[in-house]
């Protein structure tokens, strides 16, 4: 299968020591490409450093809502670092991300998350780049925020919201990405949503090293496992895995304007 892993974190401590071996295996087996995603200025720099070693790797660079609370600079200073990284061609950036809202853990700072989200949406609008959205337990607020920037589109990654919101996002020009969660037996709603969406607006991803698909759930995830998500999606769509791989590859190329 010709697969693109549209969202991974190869700089993560859980994965970085094995990253070269698993990436080379993925590309040797027919993998077309990987989007390596940063979550702070520092991890965005690390993602870019890794991407320089692989012709088939590009980056999305940004500040994750949960990580924003641990940054030491002001939002102006931190987002300025992201802007500098995005505008350096050596960093192979194709999107602003991972940005968004995360209400999963108690004690989150909603105001701070929204400030970083808004600043990075404005940055994407300025630079003409798509965004990669993280949306955990904040579906309505996240949707409201992206609607404030009608000229910005991108992808909601590892989607867990409703079918209605997904279809509204697609009408506005957005894409929806599914991770290994569509292989989980306890995630019927995610599968129902994936089955209901127009094929030309769906991506697949690993979110490596997280969200490994069945039968590797709970283990360290990597791009080689994106095929399990592809097979699960193919079953939902009534297509072959190869057909589904080709569709999702085409969608990722279109959204991110990929060079491979």
HELIX and SHEET records of a PDB file:
HELIX    1   1 UNK A   16  UNK A   18  5                                   3    
HELIX    2   2 UNK A   19  UNK A   28  1                                  10    
HELIX    3   3 UNK A   41  UNK A   51  1                                  11    
HELIX    4   4 UNK A   65  UNK A   68  1                                   4    
HELIX    5   5 UNK A   75  UNK A   86  1                                  12    
HELIX    6   6 UNK A   89  UNK A   91  5                                   3    
HELIX    7   7 UNK A  110  UNK A  127  1                                  18    
HELIX    8   8 UNK A  139  UNK A  147  1                                   9    
HELIX    9   9 UNK A  163  UNK A  171  1                                   9    
HELIX   10  10 UNK A  180  UNK A  183  5                                   4    
HELIX   11  11 UNK A  188  UNK A  196  1                                   9    
HELIX   12  12 UNK A  199  UNK A  201  5                                   3    
HELIX   13  13 UNK A  223  UNK A  225  5                                   3    
HELIX   14  14 UNK A  226  UNK A  237  1                                  12    
HELIX   15  15 UNK A  241  UNK A  256  1                                  16    
SHEET    1   A 8 UNK A   4  UNK A   8  0                                        
SHEET    2   A 8 UNK A  33  UNK A  37  1                                        
SHEET    3   A 8 UNK A  57  UNK A  61  1                                        
SHEET    4   A 8 UNK A  93  UNK A 102  1                                        
SHEET    5   A 8 UNK A 130  UNK A 136  1                                        
SHEET    6   A 8 UNK A 154  UNK A 156  1                                        
SHEET    7   A 8 UNK A 175  UNK A 178  1                                        
SHEET    8   A 8 UNK A 202  UNK A 204  1                                        
END                                                                             
